[in-house]
Amino acid sequence: MGSIEWDGFVLGDGTTAANYVTAWSPASSTFVDAFRSPSQPSAGILSAIGAMALFAGKVYVGGDFIFTGDGTVSAKRIAAWDGSAWSVPTGGGIYGLGGTVLALAVFNSKLYVGGNFPTLGNGSSAKYIAAWDESAWSTLPVGGNNNGVGAQVSALAVFRSKLYIGGGFTALGDSSSAKYIVAWNGSTWSTISSGSSNGMSGDVYALAANGSSSLYMGGLFASLGNNIAPAGYFAAITI
């Protein structure tokens, strides 16, 4: 599964249905009219997709949509395709998120979801990041009744047994400092030291791990978190 169709209902030929998501077939070197089933005859999703990930044998898609392509299956910004039909991650009466999904990553047998959502689909607090384990949703606790981070999550990447989280936040959910990037090991948070401070001086939009040797990050930052060491919108964490 490979291509994201952001702003149209058809591919470039003007006729092949896509509805914001499609698949590339290496065997035929063509895009295919996928993500359609007999019970859901309209392909795809009904609005923009911002992230995709493979998890538990399914293709998960996240974005700004609230329905799958047939307009009847309610899917609050996240849905899963198993090769023949769409489903929504539902557990404990909770499904979906309360705002746009921008990033997906698999870590410690869970699908982590980041974006511009302060709540889960039922309105309970989830401060911009949550996790799905195939049966239930959970939040990432930090300090008392708080959880998550203080603003939008734009990027996720797994590096050296931790999930790195980048975005537009300057603090964790409990207001402790975490400048635009932070790490989660499955139970606790840690910040990324940069001189006398931590993190970066501006938003982190993208993360990519090169095995266990380097984690690269890009975004709207000109320096590290101490506002002194230059970074030029691109930096790396290395051994």
Disulfide bonds with the S-S distance in Angstrom:
none
